[in-house]
Amino acid sequence: PPRSTLFPYTTLFRSFFTIGNSVIAKSQASKITEIVNYMKENPDAKITLTGYADKGTGSDAINDKVAARRAQTVYNALAAKGVAKSRMIKKSAGSRVQPFSENGMNRVTICIAK
């Protein structure tokens, strides 16, 4: 995975969603498995999950809820596969914060700190 210069983390994954949706697509499921495996191999690592929404669709209130649900969905998926909740922080940035050049992307970033 590419390393982000915007975050002081060692690894950055992105899990993408369709507009208005907070269900992890089958095409994204392998990312969850990859993170779970990494976390098992690195017991001191911690995760920050940040949900985002597409700035071009929906109101701020709707996008805040969608982004929070996305972060919660990824959090729940990782916890269900054995990642301790104490090792994860979840955040929601809605659509107001767009730290990546792909403004129109619906995503949860998953930053792993060693």
Secondary structure, DSSP 8 states (H G I E B T S, - for coil): ----SSSS-SEEEEEE--TT--S--GGGHHHHHHHHHHHHH-TT-EEEEEEE--TTSS-HHHHHHHHHHHHHHHHHHHHHTT--GGGEEEEEEETT---SS-TT--EEEEEEE-
